[in-house]
Amino acid sequence: MKVEDVTNRSVKSAHPNDTLNHAARLIWENTCGAVPVVDDDMKPVGFVTDRDICMAAYTQGKPLRDIRVEAAMAHKVVTCHPEDDLESAMNLMAEKGLRRLPVVGRDGKLVGILSLDDLACEAGRSLRGGFNQDLRNRLAEVSIAICRGRVRARV
């Protein structure tokens, strides 16, 4: 299976100069926990989560309309390509502790997002009266790896 088989292609994105209010609205209206941040050429330059937004508002003591996305986003972006093997992308997610992975075309422009939610939906999809047990097991392994990384980081 390829990344493109599972990728969510209806992705909203923010720009580094947008306000956190704009990013928060995108997250709220699209029922997602984060949005990729792209430059003027639609190339990923960051990622901002709902937690990033909350913590920026708290630590800076300003309203969201007065804080730029650039001030709260993660600047390190790890991506994959639509034609990548899904197993490789899941390994990358586990290794880097990522719940979401921007998917970029050969030109580096954002074409979608691969998330744990997307993988879970695919793992729950009925296949000839059953489920993709291999994907379910692999998803559990990836989720455990991500959680372990977060626990170690807090200790």
ZADO-1210 file (C-alpha; in nm, 4 decimals, padded with zeros to 6 digits):
<atoms>
<atom x="00.0000" y="00.0000" z="00.0000" code="MET" pos="1"/>
<atom x="00.1210" y="00.3516" z="-00.0799" code="LYS" pos="2"/>
<atom x="00.0892" y="00.6742" z="00.1201" code="VAL" pos="3"/>
<atom x="-00.1417" y="00.8152" z="-00.1496" code="GLU" pos="4"/>
<atom x="-00.3921" y="00.5357" z="-00.0769" code="ASP" pos="5"/>
<atom x="-00.4554" y="00.6726" z="00.2721" code="VAL" pos="6"/>
<atom x="-00.3635" y="01.0424" z="00.2483" code="THR" pos="7"/>
<atom x="-00.6191" y="01.3075" z="00.3339" code="ASN" pos="8"/>
<atom x="-00.6006" y="01.5466" z="00.0397" code="ARG" pos="9"/>
<atom x="-00.8502" y="01.8055" z="00.1652" code="SER" pos="10"/>
<atom x="-00.6023" y="01.9832" z="00.3880" code="VAL" pos="11"/>
<atom x="-00.6224" y="02.3386" z="00.5128" code="LYS" pos="12"/>
<atom x="-00.2987" y="02.5223" z="00.5777" code="SER" pos="13"/>
<atom x="-00.1783" y="02.8402" z="00.7399" code="ALA" pos="14"/>
<atom x="00.0946" y="03.0859" z="00.6410" code="HIS" pos="15"/>
<atom x="00.3667" y="03.1981" z="00.8863" code="PRO" pos="16"/>
<atom x="00.2283" y="03.5539" z="00.8765" code="ASN" pos="17"/>
<atom x="-00.1294" y="03.4471" z="00.9586" code="ASP" pos="18"/>
<atom x="-00.2539" y="03.5089" z="01.3092" code="THR" pos="19"/>
<atom x="-00.2979" y="03.2274" z="01.5566" code="LEU" pos="20"/>
<atom x="-00.6652" y="03.3243" z="01.5586" code="ASN" pos="21"/>
<atom x="-00.6811" y="03.2233" z="01.1913" code="HIS" pos="22"/>
<atom x="-00.4999" y="02.8935" z="01.2582" code="ALA" pos="23"/>
<atom x="-00.7264" y="02.8173" z="01.5542" code="ALA" pos="24"/>
<atom x="-01.0336" y="02.8803" z="01.3388" code="ARG" pos="25"/>
<atom x="-00.9005" y="02.6420" z="01.0703" code="LEU" pos="26"/>
<atom x="-00.8429" y="02.3737" z="01.3330" code="ILE" pos="27"/>
<atom x="-01.1884" y="02.4252" z="01.4845" code="TRP" pos="28"/>
<atom x="-01.3813" y="02.4378" z="01.1572" code="GLU" pos="29"/>
<atom x="-01.2035" y="02.1367" z="01.0097" code="ASN" pos="30"/>
<atom x="-01.2080" y="01.9206" z="01.3237" code="THR" pos="31"/>
<atom x="-00.8360" y="01.8568" z="01.3188" code="CYS" pos="32"/>
<atom x="-00.5682" y="01.9028" z="01.5822" code="GLY" pos="33"/>
<atom x="-00.3143" y="02.0822" z="01.3676" code="ALA" pos="34"/>
<atom x="-00.2469" y="02.2518" z="01.0369" code="VAL" pos="35"/>
<atom x="00.0645" y="02.2570" z="00.8241" code="PRO" pos="36"/>
<atom x="00.2240" y="02.5955" z="00.7702" code="VAL" pos="37"/>
<atom x="00.3241" y="02.6669" z="00.4104" code="VAL" pos="38"/>
<atom x="00.5158" y="02.9417" z="00.2356" code="ASP" pos="39"/>
<atom x="00.3946" y="03.1421" z="-00.0634" code="ASP" pos="40"/>
<atom x="00.4816" y="02.8466" z="-00.2907" code="ASP" pos="41"/>
<atom x="00.2708" y="02.6009" z="-00.0821" code="MET" pos="42"/>
<atom x="00.5845" y="02.4292" z="00.0509" code="LYS" pos="43"/>
<atom x="00.5693" y="02.3197" z="00.4174" code="PRO" pos="44"/>
<atom x="00.7809" y="02.5348" z="00.6486" code="VAL" pos="45"/>
<atom x="00.6218" y="02.4402" z="00.9797" code="GLY" pos="46"/>
<atom x="00.3377" y="02.2806" z="01.1650" code="PHE" pos="47"/>
<atom x="00.1119" y="02.4308" z="01.4321" code="VAL" pos="48"/>
<atom x="-00.1034" y="02.2314" z="01.6718" code="THR" pos="49"/>
<atom x="-00.3910" y="02.3326" z="01.8945" code="ASP" pos="50"/>
<atom x="-00.1555" y="02.2887" z="02.1905" code="ARG" pos="51"/>
<atom x="00.1043" y="02.5180" z="02.0298" code="ASP" pos="52"/>
<atom x="-00.1644" y="02.7831" z="01.9945" code="ILE" pos="53"/>
<atom x="-00.2795" y="02.7525" z="02.3558" code="CYS" pos="54"/>
<atom x="00.0726" y="02.7598" z="02.4944" code="MET" pos="55"/>
<atom x="00.1690" y="03.0631" z="02.2827" code="ALA" pos="56"/>
<atom x="-00.1328" y="03.2547" z="02.4107" code="ALA" pos="57"/>
<atom x="-00.0522" y="03.1561" z="02.7690" code="TYR" pos="58"/>
<atom x="00.3226" y="03.2240" z="02.7604" code="THR" pos="59"/>
<atom x="00.2963" y="03.5480" z="02.5641" code="GLN" pos="60"/>
<atom x="-00.0113" y="03.6792" z="02.7452" code="GLY" pos="61"/>
<atom x="-00.1589" y="03.8141" z="02.4228" code="LYS" pos="62"/>
<atom x="-00.4801" y="03.7506" z="02.2317" code="PRO" pos="63"/>
<atom x="-00.4509" y="03.5088" z="01.9400" code="LEU" pos="64"/>
<atom x="-00.5136" y="03.7904" z="01.6916" code="ARG" pos="65"/>
<atom x="-00.1879" y="03.9539" z="01.8064" code="ASP" pos="66"/>
<atom x="00.0390" y="03.6490" z="01.7649" code="ILE" pos="67"/>
<atom x="00.1690" y="03.5265" z="01.4310" code="ARG" pos="68"/>
<atom x="00.1698" y="03.1565" z="01.3433" code="VAL" pos="69"/>
<atom x="00.5462" y="03.1770" z="01.2945" code="GLU" pos="70"/>
<atom x="00.5889" y="03.2480" z="01.6684" code="ALA" pos="71"/>
<atom x="00.4180" y="02.9240" z="01.7725" code="ALA" pos="72"/>
<atom x="00.4815" y="02.6729" z="01.4951" code="MET" pos="73"/>
<atom x="00.7273" y="02.3879" z="01.4969" code="ALA" pos="74"/>
<atom x="00.9917" y="02.4838" z="01.2425" code="HIS" pos="75"/>
<atom x="01.1259" y="02.1362" z="01.1766" code="LYS" pos="76"/>
<atom x="00.9110" y="01.9641" z="00.9156" code="VAL" pos="77"/>
<atom x="00.9354" y="01.5966" z="00.8276" code="VAL" pos="78"/>
<atom x="00.7516" y="01.4984" z="00.5099" code="THR" pos="79"/>
<atom x="00.6815" y="01.2016" z="00.2883" code="CYS" pos="80"/>
<atom x="00.5704" y="01.1557" z="-00.0732" code="HIS" pos="81"/>
<atom x="00.2476" y="01.0079" z="-00.2134" code="PRO" pos="82"/>
<atom x="00.4351" y="00.7248" z="-00.3843" code="GLU" pos="83"/>
<atom x="00.6216" y="00.6243" z="-00.0663" code="ASP" pos="84"/>
<atom x="00.5442" y="00.2863" z="00.0798" code="ASP" pos="85"/>
<atom x="00.2973" y="00.3204" z="00.3685" code="LEU" pos="86"/>
<atom x="00.5169" y="00.1034" z="00.5901" code="GLU" pos="87"/>
<atom x="00.8090" y="00.3448" z="00.5419" code="SER" pos="88"/>
<atom x="00.5917" y="00.6427" z="00.6314" code="ALA" pos="89"/>
<atom x="00.4648" y="00.4660" z="00.9431" code="MET" pos="90"/>
<atom x="00.8235" y="00.3841" z="01.0429" code="ASN" pos="91"/>
<atom x="00.9110" y="00.7523" z="01.0036" code="LEU" pos="92"/>
<atom x="00.6147" y="00.8536" z="01.2192" code="MET" pos="93"/>
<atom x="00.7189" y="00.6073" z="01.4907" code="ALA" pos="94"/>
<atom x="01.0866" y="00.7058" z="01.4762" code="GLU" pos="95"/>
<atom x="01.0209" y="01.0809" z="01.4893" code="LYS" pos="96"/>
<atom x="00.7193" y="01.0637" z="01.7233" code="GLY" pos="97"/>
<atom x="00.4834" y="01.2228" z="01.4728" code="LEU" pos="98"/>
<atom x="00.1059" y="01.1933" z="01.4747" code="ARG" pos="99"/>
<atom x="00.0815" y="01.3718" z="01.1396" code="ARG" pos="100"/>
<atom x="00.3045" y="01.3709" z="00.8364" code="LEU" pos="101"/>
<atom x="00.2720" y="01.6297" z="00.5579" code="PRO" pos="102"/>
<atom x="00.2689" y="01.4694" z="00.2135" code="VAL" pos="103"/>
<atom x="00.4484" y="01.6645" z="-00.0582" code="VAL" pos="104"/>
<atom x="00.4700" y="01.6184" z="-00.4328" code="GLY" pos="105"/>
<atom x="00.7951" y="01.5965" z="-00.6241" code="ARG" pos="106"/>
<atom x="00.7956" y="01.9779" z="-00.6431" code="ASP" pos="107"/>
<atom x="00.7899" y="01.9985" z="-00.2607" code="GLY" pos="108"/>
<atom x="00.4385" y="02.1434" z="-00.2490" code="LYS" pos="109"/>
<atom x="00.1860" y="02.0199" z="00.0053" code="LEU" pos="110"/>
<atom x="-00.0608" y="01.7699" z="-00.1414" code="VAL" pos="111"/>
<atom x="-00.2028" y="01.6166" z="00.1749" code="GLY" pos="112"/>
<atom x="-00.1540" y="01.4891" z="00.5278" code="ILE" pos="113"/>
<atom x="-00.1073" y="01.1366" z="00.6566" code="LEU" pos="114"/>
<atom x="-00.2304" y="01.1132" z="01.0154" code="SER" pos="115"/>
<atom x="-00.2833" y="00.8460" z="01.2762" code="LEU" pos="116"/>
<atom x="-00.6559" y="00.9093" z="01.2283" code="ASP" pos="117"/>
<atom x="-00.6257" y="00.8307" z="00.8565" code="ASP" pos="118"/>
<atom x="-00.4388" y="00.5104" z="00.9369" code="LEU" pos="119"/>
<atom x="-00.6974" y="00.4114" z="01.1978" code="ALA" pos="120"/>
<atom x="-00.9831" y="00.4665" z="00.9511" code="CYS" pos="121"/>
<atom x="-00.8035" y="00.2556" z="00.6910" code="GLU" pos="122"/>
<atom x="-00.7348" y="-00.0155" z="00.9489" code="ALA" pos="123"/>
<atom x="-01.1060" y="-00.0185" z="01.0368" code="GLY" pos="124"/>
<atom x="-01.2242" y="-00.0380" z="00.6785" code="ARG" pos="125"/>
<atom x="-01.3875" y="-00.3673" z="00.5945" code="SER" pos="126"/>
<atom x="-01.1922" y="-00.5869" z="00.3545" code="LEU" pos="127"/>
<atom x="-01.3910" y="-00.8768" z="00.2127" code="ARG" pos="128"/>
<atom x="-01.5803" y="-00.9236" z="00.5366" code="GLY" pos="129"/>
<atom x="-01.2746" y="-00.8761" z="00.7598" code="GLY" pos="130"/>
<atom x="-01.0253" y="-00.6089" z="00.8483" code="PHE" pos="131"/>
<atom x="-00.6649" y="-00.5378" z="00.7624" code="ASN" pos="132"/>
<atom x="-00.5204" y="-00.6989" z="01.0745" code="GLN" pos="133"/>
<atom x="-00.1619" y="-00.6329" z="00.9666" code="ASP" pos="134"/>
<atom x="-00.2333" y="-00.2596" z="00.9412" code="LEU" pos="135"/>
<atom x="-00.4133" y="-00.2650" z="01.2765" code="ARG" pos="136"/>
<atom x="-00.1151" y="-00.4309" z="01.4416" code="ASN" pos="137"/>
<atom x="00.1321" y="-00.1931" z="01.2770" code="ARG" pos="138"/>
<atom x="-00.0783" y="00.1090" z="01.3754" code="LEU" pos="139"/>
<atom x="-00.0748" y="-00.0099" z="01.7361" code="ALA" pos="140"/>
<atom x="00.3053" y="-00.0391" z="01.7215" code="GLU" pos="141"/>
<atom x="00.3400" y="00.3120" z="01.5777" code="VAL" pos="142"/>
<atom x="00.1049" y="00.4587" z="01.8400" code="SER" pos="143"/>
<atom x="00.2953" y="00.2865" z="02.1200" code="ILE" pos="144"/>
<atom x="00.6274" y="00.4182" z="01.9870" code="ALA" pos="145"/>
<atom x="00.4903" y="00.7736" z="01.9731" code="ILE" pos="146"/>
<atom x="00.3506" y="00.7502" z="02.3262" code="CYS" pos="147"/>
<atom x="00.6726" y="00.6032" z="02.4650" code="ARG" pos="148"/>
<atom x="00.8688" y="00.8899" z="02.3150" code="GLY" pos="149"/>
<atom x="00.6412" y="01.1437" z="02.4786" code="ARG" pos="150"/>
<atom x="00.6620" y="00.9725" z="02.8182" code="VAL" pos="151"/>
<atom x="01.0441" y="00.9639" z="02.8002" code="ARG" pos="152"/>
<atom x="01.0497" y="01.3316" z="02.7040" code="ALA" pos="153"/>
<atom x="00.8504" y="01.4263" z="03.0161" code="ARG" pos="154"/>
<atom x="01.0577" y="01.2274" z="03.2643" code="VAL" pos="155"/>
</atoms>
